[in-house]
Amino acid sequence: MVLVAAILLTAGTIVFTLLVRGRDIPEAPAASPTAHLEQRKAQIYENLRDLQFEFRVGKLSDADYQKTKLDLQRELAKVLAEIDSTGPAVKTKAAAAPAVAVAKPKPGGKKCPHCGATFAQPLKFCGECGKAMAL
């Protein structure tokens, strides 16, 4: 009896699988062309926060911290440039959200107006606090 039930269940599964048409299966939602870049950007920001934490608790020397932070900032700049190069036609979740009133950055960009950190070259975002820098 159990054998007959197992055979019927197996036969039913095979028949159902063979009869399912391709048009009956829903299409996967279209992925954003910048989705992988947005994920990489979020990952780099998290790595910068982790790096800063590890430096503050004494796990990293100043030289290692500065070198790693600079490497991550360069990689972030490349990712942001690639996101910007895809054009404004692509809307991300952040772009769809209502705009928050933010003061526009002023020329300069070597000293953070929020935390006072200074950098050798102009940056879009502060490597210490992560806020927008004056460019």
C-alpha positions in Angstrom: 0.0 0.0 0.0 2.8 2.4 0.9 4.7 1.4 -2.2 1.6 2.2 -4.4 1.2 5.6 -2.7 4.9 6.4 -3.3 4.7 5.4 -6.9 1.5 7.5 -7.5 3.1 10.5 -5.7 6.3 10.2 -7.9 4.3 9.8 -11.1 2.1 12.8 -10.2 5.1 14.9 -9.5 6.7 14.0 -12.8 3.5 14.6 -14.8 3.0 18.0 -13.1 6.6 19.0 -13.8 6.3 18.1 -17.4 3.0 19.8 -17.9 4.0 23.2 -16.4 4.3 25.6 -19.3 7.0 28.3 -19.4 4.4 31.0 -19.7 2.8 29.8 -16.4 6.0 30.5 -14.5 6.2 34.2 -13.5 9.1 36.3 -14.8 11.8 37.4 -12.4 11.7 41.1 -11.6 14.0 43.2 -13.7 17.2 44.0 -11.8 18.4 47.5 -11.6 21.6 48.1 -13.7 23.2 49.7 -10.7 22.0 47.2 -8.0 25.4 45.5 -7.8 27.1 48.9 -7.5 24.7 50.0 -4.8 25.5 46.8 -2.9 29.2 47.3 -3.3 28.9 51.0 -2.1 27.0 49.8 1.0 29.7 47.2 1.7 32.5 49.7 1.4 30.8 52.1 3.8 30.4 49.3 6.3 34.0 48.4 5.8 35.0 52.0 6.5 32.9 52.0 9.7 34.5 48.7 10.8 38.0 50.0 10.0 37.4 53.1 12.1 36.1 51.1 15.0 39.1 48.7 14.9 41.5 51.6 14.8 39.8 53.3 17.8 39.9 50.2 19.9 43.6 49.8 19.1 43.6 46.8 16.8 45.3 48.7 13.9 48.4 51.0 13.8 48.0 54.5 12.4 49.9 53.6 9.2 47.7 50.5 8.5 44.6 52.5 9.2 45.5 55.3 6.9 46.6 53.0 4.1 43.5 50.8 4.3 41.2 53.8 4.7 42.7 55.5 1.6 42.3 52.3 -0.4 38.7 51.9 0.6 38.0 55.6 -0.2 39.6 55.2 -3.7 37.5 52.1 -4.4 34.4 54.0 -3.1 35.2 56.9 -5.5 35.3 54.5 -8.4 32.0 52.9 -7.5 30.3 56.3 -7.1 31.7 57.5 -10.4 30.4 54.4 -12.1 27.0 54.9 -10.5 27.0 58.5 -11.7 28.1 57.5 -15.2 25.0 55.3 -15.6 23.0 58.4 -15.9 20.0 60.0 -14.1 17.5 57.8 -16.0 18.1 55.0 -13.5 16.3 55.6 -10.2 17.5 53.9 -7.1 15.6 53.5 -3.8 17.5 56.5 -2.4 16.6 58.6 -5.4 12.9 57.7 -5.1 12.8 58.8 -1.5 11.8 62.4 -0.7 14.7 64.8 -0.7 15.9 66.0 2.6 17.1 69.6 2.8 20.9 69.5 2.8 23.2 72.4 2.5 25.0 72.3 -0.8 28.8 71.6 -0.6 31.0 74.6 -1.1 34.3 74.5 -3.0 37.3 73.3 -1.0 36.8 69.7 0.2 40.1 69.2 2.1 38.6 69.9 5.5 35.4 68.4 6.8 32.9 71.1 7.8 31.2 68.7 10.2 34.0 67.0 12.2 37.1 69.1 11.2 39.1 66.2 9.8 41.6 67.3 7.1 42.7 65.4 4.0 45.5 65.7 1.5 43.1 65.8 -1.5 39.5 66.9 -2.0 36.9 64.2 -1.3 33.1 63.9 -1.8 32.5 62.4 1.6 34.5 62.6 4.9 36.5 59.5 5.7 36.0 60.1 9.4 32.3 60.9 9.8 31.0 59.9 6.4 29.1 63.2 5.8 29.2 65.2 2.5 32.3 67.3 2.1 32.5 70.7 0.5 34.1 70.3 -2.9 
